Amino acid sequence: MMTLGSVAKLIRSKNAGPFMLTIDIIMDSEENYLLVKHSTKLSKAFIASLYDLTAEEISLIYCDEVKALKISFPRPVSSGDIGDGDVFGGQQHGPLVELDFS
């Protein structure tokens, strides 16, 4: 099985301020970058379903020059607030790692 985690050089998530999260996916080859970019599997609707959001809340930006994409969306609660289980946002990329691209 070819997963996003196996075709990406780096997948990381982090805070983009206290109210937003961002996920960076960086590829080390043009082939893998184009596979992900042109796939219908990694869509705003799919990402929204993983994080219990609407597609309109998802920002999906492709950066061809560096073979990377950035996904940003609102945090469920602000960083450090009651109910926040990941103050730095560093574990939020997990649901995307096993996304199947075979």
Contacts in CASP RR format, 6 or more apart in sequence:
PFRMAT RR
TARGET T0000
AUTHOR 0000-0000-0000
METHOD contacts of the structure
MODEL  1
MMTLGSVAKLIRSKNAGPFMLTIDIIMDSEENYLLVKHSTKLSKAFIASL
YDLTAEEISLIYCDEVKALKISFPRPVSSGDIGDGDVFGGQQHGPLVELD
FS
1 100 0 8 1.000
1 102 0 8 1.000
2 100 0 8 1.000
2 101 0 8 1.000
2 102 0 8 1.000
3 97 0 8 1.000
3 98 0 8 1.000
3 99 0 8 1.000
3 100 0 8 1.000
3 101 0 8 1.000
4 11 0 8 1.000
4 25 0 8 1.000
4 36 0 8 1.000
4 42 0 8 1.000
4 96 0 8 1.000
4 97 0 8 1.000
4 98 0 8 1.000
4 99 0 8 1.000
4 101 0 8 1.000
5 11 0 8 1.000
5 96 0 8 1.000
5 97 0 8 1.000
5 98 0 8 1.000
5 99 0 8 1.000
7 27 0 8 1.000
7 32 0 8 1.000
7 35 0 8 1.000
7 36 0 8 1.000
7 101 0 8 1.000
8 25 0 8 1.000
8 26 0 8 1.000
8 27 0 8 1.000
8 32 0 8 1.000
8 36 0 8 1.000
9 26 0 8 1.000
9 27 0 8 1.000
9 28 0 8 1.000
10 24 0 8 1.000
10 25 0 8 1.000
10 26 0 8 1.000
11 23 0 8 1.000
11 24 0 8 1.000
11 25 0 8 1.000
11 26 0 8 1.000
11 93 0 8 1.000
11 94 0 8 1.000
11 96 0 8 1.000
11 97 0 8 1.000
12 23 0 8 1.000
12 24 0 8 1.000
12 90 0 8 1.000
12 93 0 8 1.000
13 21 0 8 1.000
13 22 0 8 1.000
13 23 0 8 1.000
13 24 0 8 1.000
13 89 0 8 1.000
13 90 0 8 1.000
13 91 0 8 1.000
13 92 0 8 1.000
13 93 0 8 1.000
13 94 0 8 1.000
14 21 0 8 1.000
14 22 0 8 1.000
14 24 0 8 1.000
14 88 0 8 1.000
14 89 0 8 1.000
14 90 0 8 1.000
15 21 0 8 1.000
15 22 0 8 1.000
15 75 0 8 1.000
15 79 0 8 1.000
15 88 0 8 1.000
15 89 0 8 1.000
15 90 0 8 1.000
16 22 0 8 1.000
16 72 0 8 1.000
17 79 0 8 1.000
18 75 0 8 1.000
18 78 0 8 1.000
18 79 0 8 1.000
18 80 0 8 1.000
19 74 0 8 1.000
19 75 0 8 1.000
19 78 0 8 1.000
19 79 0 8 1.000
20 72 0 8 1.000
20 73 0 8 1.000
20 74 0 8 1.000
20 75 0 8 1.000
21 72 0 8 1.000
21 73 0 8 1.000
21 74 0 8 1.000
21 75 0 8 1.000
21 89 0 8 1.000
21 92 0 8 1.000
22 70 0 8 1.000
22 71 0 8 1.000
22 72 0 8 1.000
23 70 0 8 1.000
23 71 0 8 1.000
23 72 0 8 1.000
23 92 0 8 1.000
23 93 0 8 1.000
23 96 0 8 1.000
24 68 0 8 1.000
24 69 0 8 1.000
24 70 0 8 1.000
25 36 0 8 1.000
25 68 0 8 1.000
25 69 0 8 1.000
25 70 0 8 1.000
25 71 0 8 1.000
25 96 0 8 1.000
26 66 0 8 1.000
26 67 0 8 1.000
26 68 0 8 1.000
27 33 0 8 1.000
27 36 0 8 1.000
27 67 0 8 1.000
27 68 0 8 1.000
28 67 0 8 1.000
29 67 0 8 1.000
30 67 0 8 1.000
32 67 0 8 1.000
33 64 0 8 1.000
33 67 0 8 1.000
33 68 0 8 1.000
35 101 0 8 1.000
36 42 0 8 1.000
36 69 0 8 1.000
36 101 0 8 1.000
37 62 0 8 1.000
37 69 0 8 1.000
39 101 0 8 1.000
41 99 0 8 1.000
41 100 0 8 1.000
41 101 0 8 1.000
42 60 0 8 1.000
42 69 0 8 1.000
42 96 0 8 1.000
42 99 0 8 1.000
43 55 0 8 1.000
43 60 0 8 1.000
44 55 0 8 1.000
44 56 0 8 1.000
44 58 0 8 1.000
44 60 0 8 1.000
45 55 0 8 1.000
47 53 0 8 1.000
47 55 0 8 1.000
47 58 0 8 1.000
47 60 0 8 1.000
47 71 0 8 1.000
47 73 0 8 1.000
47 96 0 8 1.000
48 54 0 8 1.000
48 55 0 8 1.000
48 57 0 8 1.000
48 58 0 8 1.000
48 73 0 8 1.000
50 95 0 8 1.000
50 96 0 8 1.000
51 73 0 8 1.000
51 92 0 8 1.000
51 95 0 8 1.000
52 76 0 8 1.000
53 73 0 8 1.000
53 74 0 8 1.000
57 73 0 8 1.000
57 74 0 8 1.000
58 71 0 8 1.000
58 72 0 8 1.000
58 73 0 8 1.000
59 70 0 8 1.000
59 71 0 8 1.000
59 72 0 8 1.000
59 73 0 8 1.000
60 69 0 8 1.000
60 70 0 8 1.000
60 71 0 8 1.000
61 69 0 8 1.000
61 70 0 8 1.000
61 71 0 8 1.000
61 72 0 8 1.000
62 68 0 8 1.000
62 69 0 8 1.000
63 69 0 8 1.000
63 70 0 8 1.000
75 84 0 8 1.000
75 89 0 8 1.000
77 83 0 8 1.000
77 84 0 8 1.000
78 84 0 8 1.000
79 87 0 8 1.000
79 88 0 8 1.000
79 89 0 8 1.000
80 87 0 8 1.000
86 92 0 8 1.000
END
